[in-house]
Amino acid sequence: MPRIATFGLGYYWVSRDPSKNHDLVRLGAMGKLLVFVVFFGHLIPGNIMLRLVLPSLVDLLFGILFLEFLARFKSKPQ
């Protein structure tokens, strides 16, 4: 649970000024993509059912959107 709250705090900081927090966006993208990879990795050998993997598609979508944000918007010099 503390990890979820920590990511939530990071997303809040990014929302305050996205142009200054590209490193946090990168961390969020990595986290979201890894959630999908872990769930999918457990699906392949049959460790979990497909219906447990389907919600991780939302994480995959957000990870892709975070990467798109990073590709489109440059960070401000600090």
Contacts in CASP RR format, 6 or more apart in sequence:
PFRMAT RR
TARGET T0000
AUTHOR 0000-0000-0000
METHOD contacts of the structure
MODEL  1
MPRIATFGLGYYWVSRDPSKNHDLVRLGAMGKLLVFVVFFGHLIPGNIML
RLVLPSLVDLLFGILFLEFLARFKSKPQ
7 28 0 8 1.000
7 31 0 8 1.000
10 21 0 8 1.000
10 24 0 8 1.000
11 24 0 8 1.000
11 28 0 8 1.000
13 21 0 8 1.000
13 24 0 8 1.000
14 21 0 8 1.000
14 24 0 8 1.000
14 25 0 8 1.000
18 25 0 8 1.000
18 69 0 8 1.000
18 73 0 8 1.000
19 73 0 8 1.000
19 74 0 8 1.000
19 75 0 8 1.000
19 76 0 8 1.000
20 75 0 8 1.000
20 76 0 8 1.000
20 78 0 8 1.000
22 70 0 8 1.000
22 75 0 8 1.000
25 66 0 8 1.000
25 69 0 8 1.000
25 70 0 8 1.000
26 66 0 8 1.000
26 70 0 8 1.000
28 63 0 8 1.000
28 66 0 8 1.000
29 63 0 8 1.000
29 66 0 8 1.000
29 67 0 8 1.000
29 70 0 8 1.000
31 59 0 8 1.000
31 63 0 8 1.000
32 59 0 8 1.000
32 60 0 8 1.000
32 62 0 8 1.000
32 63 0 8 1.000
32 66 0 8 1.000
33 59 0 8 1.000
33 60 0 8 1.000
33 63 0 8 1.000
35 56 0 8 1.000
35 59 0 8 1.000
36 56 0 8 1.000
36 57 0 8 1.000
36 59 0 8 1.000
36 60 0 8 1.000
38 56 0 8 1.000
39 48 0 8 1.000
39 52 0 8 1.000
39 53 0 8 1.000
39 56 0 8 1.000
40 53 0 8 1.000
40 56 0 8 1.000
41 47 0 8 1.000
42 48 0 8 1.000
42 53 0 8 1.000
43 49 0 8 1.000
43 50 0 8 1.000
43 52 0 8 1.000
43 53 0 8 1.000
END
